[in-house]
């Protein structure tokens, strides 16, 4: 079986998250409220101080109405 390999880059996540938050018209606080997450967690992600677990990544992609690919590429 052959297929394409998709390269994901976690180092792109903070900048892509910032862009997605802005594109949706949210603030970090707004995303945190909509996703039922602590503001501090979202702030750390945006600053690249920590990264989300897979379940949180799926959650924020759903809230922002984008794909996980858009956050990691």
Residue pairs with C-beta under 8 A, 6 or more apart in sequence:
6 69
6 73
7 73
8 69
8 72
8 73
9 72
9 73
10 51
10 72
11 48
12 72
12 73
13 45
13 48
13 51
13 52
13 71
13 72
14 45
14 46
14 47
14 48
16 70
16 71
16 72
16 73
17 45
17 46
17 60
17 71
18 46
20 64
20 66
20 70
20 71
21 27
21 28
21 30
21 31
21 46
21 64
23 64
24 31
24 64
24 65
26 34
26 64
28 39
28 42
28 43
28 46
29 39
29 42
31 37
31 42
31 60
31 63
31 64
32 38
32 39
32 41
32 42
34 63
35 42
35 56
35 59
35 60
35 63
37 56
37 59
37 60
41 50
41 52
41 56
44 50
45 51
45 52
52 60
57 68
57 71
58 68
60 71
61 67
61 68
61 70
61 71
